Amino acid sequence: MSASVNSSSATVNKFLNGINDNYGGVVVQMNEPMDPQLFASLLKSSISHWRQQAKKGVWIKLPIELANLVEPAVKEGFWFHHAEPNYLMLVYWIPGGANTLPANASHRVGVGAFVMNGKREVLVVQENSGRFRGTGIWKFPTGVVDEGEDICVAAVREVKEETSIDTEFVEVLAFRYVIFLKRIFYVESKPLLFIIFQFEVYTSLPVCHCGQAMMQRFEVLIAFF
């Protein structure tokens, strides 16, 4: 159910329509344009109504087209919970006690690929962007798991994007948990759960310029466990 958002319906409805969630809260999804002053009035009366109903958390999902409604929501006490490319989620806690609304995603998941061919050579790459650009350092293909993506699929994808090489999953080799002490990309960095996988590939390729990495090649593996 979407919120009542146009002027004509707003004269009939005194409150924003929402869906009850499983935790005693309300979810309001705005879909149509609304005058900010009218929205502020409806929001104020809605909060009072929800308080009488002993509701707890209020979630308002605003698509990017309705960004003009952010300011009146913030003035009523809402704050940002999370944002995606096409919407912003704002939240409000009605009870006077401790806020128990779940936080936004707290971690990122990274993957690294230990790719070995039939000659016991391991695949390494040089980056054309990032902290290792221009350093001459060779490293494993790495990347970040996309939303809703399987971690093994993510590792295979990263190898393919960086080297154009198709690989086959063997096993998980290691985990690493990293808490960053400084910002990355000029934003606050979330802790990283980094997983290293072993993959097999049955070809040996020369150094080349391909994919997202600057160069890739197989190195003779001197010691393996």
Secondary structure as GFF3:
##gff-version 3
##sequence-region A 1 225
A	DSSP	alpha_helix	7	12	.	.	.	ID=ss1
A	DSSP	beta_strand	19	20	.	.	.	ID=ss2
A	DSSP	beta_strand	26	29	.	.	.	ID=ss3
A	DSSP	alpha_helix	36	52	.	.	.	ID=ss4
A	DSSP	beta_strand	57	63	.	.	.	ID=ss5
A	DSSP	three_ten_helix	64	69	.	.	.	ID=ss6
A	DSSP	alpha_helix	70	75	.	.	.	ID=ss7
A	DSSP	beta_strand	79	84	.	.	.	ID=ss8
A	DSSP	beta_strand	87	93	.	.	.	ID=ss9
A	DSSP	beta_strand	108	117	.	.	.	ID=ss10
A	DSSP	beta_strand	121	127	.	.	.	ID=ss11
A	DSSP	beta_strand	142	144	.	.	.	ID=ss12
A	DSSP	alpha_helix	151	163	.	.	.	ID=ss13
A	DSSP	beta_strand	168	178	.	.	.	ID=ss14
A	DSSP	beta_strand	192	201	.	.	.	ID=ss15
A	DSSP	beta_strand	213	220	.	.	.	ID=ss16
###
